[in-house]
Amino acid sequence: ELKVEQNPLFLSMQEGKNYTIYCNYSTTSDRLYWYRQDPGKSLESLFVLLSNGAVKQEGRLMASLDTKARLSTLHITAAVHDLSATYFCAVRDTSGTYKYIFGTGTRLKVLA
Amino acid sequence: DSGVTQTPKHLITATGQRVTLRCSPRSGDLSVYWYQQSLDQGLQFLIQYYNGEERAKGNILERFSAQQFPDLHSELNLSSLELGDSALYFCASSEQSGQAIGGTIYFGEGSWLTVV
């Protein structure tokens, strides 16, 4: 069964600092997603990573994928308060069902 | 606005009762997914439908059931409700079972269920 793990679960950081969130998954998959969720709100799609070595950047967020290591990272550069949210990675199960399994989420708090 | 519509947004009901949550996917999307999000369980996959057929099942309780209708909207039925069923229930949709290159799944605003 496909399992997705994120770490850290909680992250408190100062504005202007850099940090990385990690997402590991247990079996092969053909795509990985990153989502952002504000408290009590819906999930907003940030990135879709489709191939080994894929890197995507949007503003202060950069996501990468290493399919051999079954690892994705979400790097935050020079954090600002507006980035405070919970970030989820999700992996598509390629066993034939195409269900999407989400990681545990990383709750990020950026302190002014 | 993702284009996925869920109703009701909030629902308070008593233990033992039954509720129905409704989801209208984005125009053209054939797949619908249901997820449950509670504080201690994270985002749990419940069930997926594709063009009216059940495609995948996750950790869905026997007290819960779902279906996707010919017009592609979906309903999640929760019965014999317990306090622990209180959660935010999300519906999401995608095109072609998510097989489209670069395809993603889009989430609705969720339905807050409180069981008292």
Interface residues (C-beta under 8 A of the other chain):
Chain A: Y33 Y35 G40 K41 S42 L43 E44 S45 V48 L50 F88 R92 D93 T97 Y98 K99 Y100 I101 F102 G103 T104 G105
Chain B: S2 S31 Y33 Y35 G42 L43 F45 Q48 Y50 R55 A56 G58 L88 F90 A92 S97 G98 Q99 I101 G102 G103 T104 I105 Y106 F107 G108 E109 G110
